[in-house]
Amino acid sequence: MAATDLLNRRSNAKSFAARAGCFVLTAFLAAISVPASAVANAKYAGYVIDVNTGEVLYATNANARRYPASLTKMMTLYLTFEGLDAGRFMKSTRIAVSAHAASEPPSKLGLRAGSTITVEDAMHALVTKSANDAATALGEFLGGSEPGFAKMATNKARALGMQNTNFRNAHGLPDPAQVTTAADMARLGIALRKRFPHHYPIFETRSYRFGKTTLRSHNRLVGSVEGVDGIKTGFINASGFNLVTSVRRDGRSVVAVVLGGRTAASRDAHMRELLQRHLPLASRSREGNDLEPTRDSTLVALLEEAPRVGPVPSFRSTDENLSNVEVASAATADPITTGSLGLPSAEGTWAIQIAAVPDRAGAIRILEKAKSDHDGFPASVEPLVVEFSDGSSLLYRARFVGFDARETAWATCRALKQKGYGCWATR
């Protein structure tokens, strides 16, 4: 063989080896970008989003329709939190258990038809044991019936931008028409965190005493992974093992979703893997708290469901009689975020909201009662009713404005919560 031919063959062999090496490296990188648990699993979907920026850090089948299973209970709790904050009921309110609720299959508390359960016990039963009988009782209480709840929940999903989600019940037991997506479940998880920071800590509950029974959480990541503060597990045969997880650590904040796990253990392991891989890539909030998303279009829509409340007249009277409370108008729906709402500053920059009700007189009565029940309001604080519309109905927010510091506003909220009021603070 000529020396030239030998050199050419050696050169071609090296070139082929180099190309093969690049192919192997590319295949390897592709393989590690798709977790092993996702391989050959038709039910799988995964999603990780940076809550500080709205950047999607990971997405596989994120908008493919799947069955939510007990992730449905996230919406049941969302609507319960709304009802508490609107003053329609309190945590101590007792709700009836229908024969339909009592007949739900496990997981359940074993509630008897004709008995009652408090709203607070029902909420904790959903978060820990994922009790289907408690979920149905709560859904029937909220919506008047299971179909009524389903309509309410689906309408709320649309208002939150969950365009690929339909609800048919409050618990997540099988229904072919009850579907969602990984992206929609992340959206709901973020909405729960941002809209209800005062209720959200319930998702960290690891055990809860109900009667003589201790209910233990199905969510094994809470307490075992640093920074995880919820949210919910779920399983039916049609869905596989589902999990929505929120984690906040060192100023970074993500919500991650795994749908269609083969087992609870493999689902949890995959979630740990996603968090380990993607949390370090998330941005750091300068204040260590969630910032409004700016890049992901789905989250922008979530937080821009309505413009912020425009300029409103401030109420300056400090008379103990609140019958002259001013009404400020908001042109559109109640935003989800607890960020700046353009409230009058009065003497300070913080406000608290204790209710949102269908009539102005009702909002005024709630403010009057709160002022009577709590004698610790700072002198700078004033009552205010803010009118807003969701496009189909008019509601009135009952607020106190003029707190000079976040700590003062939240301290007042804590005191009011002890007296049975729903309350959250906003700047």
N, C-alpha and C positions, 0 to 999 in steps of 0.2 A: 504494500500500500504506500502511495506517495506521502511524503511528509506533509504536503499541503492538505491532502484529503484528511489525514489524521488530525491535523490542527482544526480543520473545519468541523469534523465530527465532535471533537472535544468541546469546541465552542458552542455547537448546537446543543450538546448534552447539558452544558452549564446553563444555557439559556432556558432549556426546558425545565431544568431543576429549579431555576429561579422563578419561572412562571408557576410551576407546581407549588413551590413554597408560598408564593403570594396567594394562590388559590386556597391552599390549606389554611393560611392565616386569615383570609377573608371569611372562609367557611367557619373557622373557629370563632371569630368575632361575631359573626351572625348568630352562631349557636348560643353564645353566652348572652346575647341581647334578648333572646327569647327564652324565658325560663323553662326548665325541663318539665315542670308541671303543666305547661301550656301545650306541650307536644301531643298531637293526636288526641286532643280532648275537645270534642265539638261543643261542649257546654262552656268552655273557658272564655272569660273576658277579664281584662285587667286594666287598671288606670291609676296613675299617680299625678297629682297636680300640686304645684307650688302655690299655696294660698296667698302668700305675700305678693306675688306678681301675676298669678293666673297662668303661668307657663305650664304646659303639659309636659311632664318629665318622662312619662311612659304611657303607651296606649296600645292595646291589642284587643281587637273586636270591641272597641269602646262604645260604639253606637249600635252594636248588634243587639237585638231584643232577646232578653233572657227573663226567667221567672225570678221575682225578688225574694220569694219565701218570706221569712220573718223580718227581712229588711223593711217590709211593709210597715212594721211597727214604728219605724222612724217617722213616717208620715202621721201615724196615729198620735204619737207623742207631740209632733209639731203642732197639730190642731188642738191638742190638749193644752199646750203651753199658750197658744193664742187665746183660748177660752179663759184661762187663768188670768192673763194679762188684761183681757177685756172686762174682767169683773163679772163674767157670766156665772162663775161658780168658784169655789175655793178648794184647796187640797183636802179639806175636811168634809166636803160635800159627799154624801153617800149616793151611790148609783145602783140601780136595780139590776139584778142578774136574771135575764129571761131564760126560758126553757131552751131556746136556741143557743144562748151563750153557754149554759151549763152543759149542753150536749157536745160541745166542741171536743175533738180528739186531743190527746197530749201533743205537746207539753201543756200542762194546765195546773191550776191550783186545786181543782176539785170543787169549785163553787157550786152551791145548790140553787136550783131554780127558786125564785122568790126571795132569796137572800139579798144582801147588799154588800158593797165594798166601797171604801173611800177612794176618791180620785188618787190620793197619794199612794195608797197601797197598790192600786191598779197600775200606776206608772212604774213603780218599782218592780212589780211582777213582770211587766213587759221587758224592762231593762235586764233583769237577772235571769229569771226562769223562762222568759219568752212565752208567758202563759197565754194560750189561745182563748180560754174562757174569759179571762180578764180583758183581753184585747177586744173581743166581741162586745162585752158589756160596755166598755168605754166607747167603742165605735157607735153602738146603738144610742148611747147617751148623747154623744156629740151630734150625730146626724138624724136622730129620731128613729132610725131603722138602719139595717145594713145597707140597703140600696141608697138611702139618704146619705149615709157616711161615704159610700163609694163615689157618689156624685161630688160631694164636698171635697174629698181627697183628690179626685182627678182634676177638679177645677183649681185647687191649690197647686197641684203639680204644674198645670199650664201657667199659672201666675208666676211660678218660680222658674219657668223656662224649661221644664222637664217635658219636652215635646214627644218623647217616645215612651212615656209611662202612662199606664192606665191602671186604676185600682178598682177592685170589685169587692173587697172586704177589708177588715181592719187588722187581720192577723197574718195573712200570707199563705194560708193553706191553699191547696191546688185549685186554680181556676184558669182555664186556657186563655181567658181574656185579660188576665192580670199580668202585665209585662212591664219591663223596665230596661235600662241599659246601665253599664258601668259608669258612663259619664253623667247620666241623670242621678244616680245614687251619690256620686261625689258632690254634685250640685246641692242635693238635699242635705248632705252632711255639713257642707259649708254654711248653708242657710241656717241650720240648727245652731251652729256655733256663733254665727254673726248676729242673728236675730234674738237669740235667747241666751246670752252669756250668764244670766242669773239662774236659768234652769238647767243649762247644759251639764253642769257637774254631776247630774244624776247618772250620766253615762259612765262615770268612773266607779259606780257602785259595784263592789265585789261580793257583798252579801247583804241580805236584808231580812229582818225578823218579821214574819207574818204569822200572827197567832203563836202557836207553839212550834212553828216550822221556820227554819233558816233557809231562805232562798239564795242559791249561789249562782254567780254569773257564769254564763257559757263563754264569755269573752276572756280567753286565756292570755291575751296580750296585755291587758290592763294589769299593771303591777309587775309584769315580767319584762317589758321592753321600756326602756327609759323614754319618758316624754309622751307615751301613749295615754290618751285621756278618753277613750271610747272608740267606736261608737256601737256597732251592732253586728250580731251573727245571724245566720239564717240557713235553713235546710229544708228542702222537700226533695223527693226522688227526681222530680223533673228538673230541678235547678242545680242539684249538687250542693256543695257546701260554700256558702257566701259569707263575705265579711267586708264591712266598711270600717276603716281605721283612721283615726285622727292622731297626729303626733306633732308636738311642739317642743323643740329642743334648741337651746342656744340661739334663739332668735329665728330659727328656721321653722317652717310650718307647712305640713303637707297633709292632704287627705288622700288615702289610697283605697282602692276597691279591688277585691278578688271575687269573681263569680265562677261557679262551676267546679270548685275543688272536688277531688275524688274522695277525700276523707277530711275530717276536721283537722287532723294532725298535719296532713300535707298542705291543706289550705293555710294553716297558721305558719307553717315553715316557709311557704311561698311568700306570704305577707312579710315575714321577717326579712326575707331575701330582698324583696322590693324596697323596703324601708332602708335596709343597710346599703343598698346600691344607690338609691335616688335621693335620700335625705341629704347627704353631703353635697349634692348638686343644687339643692334649693338655695334661694337667696336668704340673706339675713335681713330681718327687719331692724331698722335703726332703733326702734323703741322696744323690740322684743315681742311685739304683738302683731296680729294680722293687719296688713295694710289692704287697701282696696285693690283688687286685681286690675291690671292695666293692659294685659296682652291677650289672654284667652277670651275669644269672643263670647263663649257661653257664660263665662263669669261676668264679663262686662254687662251682658244682658241681664244677668241675675241682679247685679247691684244697680243697674240703671233701669230697673223695672218702672221707676217713676223719677222725675226730677226731684231735687231737694225742695223742701218747703221754702217758698219765697219770703220776702220781707213781710213781717207781721207786726201789728201794733202791740206794744207792751202794756201790761196791766200794772198800774202803779199803786192802786189802793192797797193799804195794809189793814183795812177794816176786817175784823173777825168774821163779819157777814160776807160770804163769798157770792151772794146772789148777783153781784155786778161783774162777775168774771167775764173778761173779754173773750170773744171768739175770733180766732185767726183762721184764715182759709188757706188750704193747700189744694192746688189744682188737680192733683193726681193721686195715684195710689200710695199707700204706706210703703216706704222703702224697706228693704230687708235689713240693710246694714245699720249698725248703731253708731255710725259715724256722724259727722256734722249734719244737722237737719235745719240749719238756718234759723234757729230759735232766737227770740229776743234775748239779749244778754242780761237784762235787768242789772243787778249789781255784780253779777258773776258770770261764769262761762259754762256752767253745768246745769242740766235739768234732769228731772226724773219723771217718768210716766207711770201712772198707776192703773190706767184703764183706757179702753177705746170702746165706746158704746154708740148705739144707733141714734141717740137723741141728746141734744145740748143740755136739757134739764137733768138728764141722768148723769152726765159728766159732772155738772155742777154739784149735784147731790153727793157724788162720790168724793169730790174735793172737799166739800163741807164736812163730810163724815171723817175723812182722813185728818183734816185739820183739828177736828174735835178729839179724835182718838190719839193723836200724837202731838204733844206739846213741845217737841224739841226742834221745830223748824227754825232756822236762822232768821234774823230780822230782815235780811235782804231778800228772802224767798217770797215769791208771789205766785198765786194760782193762775193758770192759763188753760183755756180750752182751745184746741187746734182742730179746725174742721178740715176733713179731707174726704176725697171720693175715690173709690176703686173702679169707677166707670159705670157701675150699676147701682151702687148704694152709697149713702152718705154716712160717715162715722165721725165721732168726736173724741179726740184724745184728751184725757184729763191729765194735766201736768202741773208740776211746780217748777218754776224757773228761778234762776238767780243764785245758785250755789257757787261759792267762790273756789271750790276745789273738788276734784274727783273723790277724794277720801270722804269729804262731808256728804256728797251726794249719795255715795254707796252706803255710808253709815246710816243715813236716813232710810234708804231702801231696806236695809237689813232690819231696822226697827219696824218698818211698816209690814214687812213680810211676816214678822213674828205676830202681827195683829191680823194676819190673813189676807193682806193685800198682795196682788201681783205687782211687781215693781222692777224697773230697770233704769239705769242712769245713762245719759248720753251727753256728749259735749256739743 
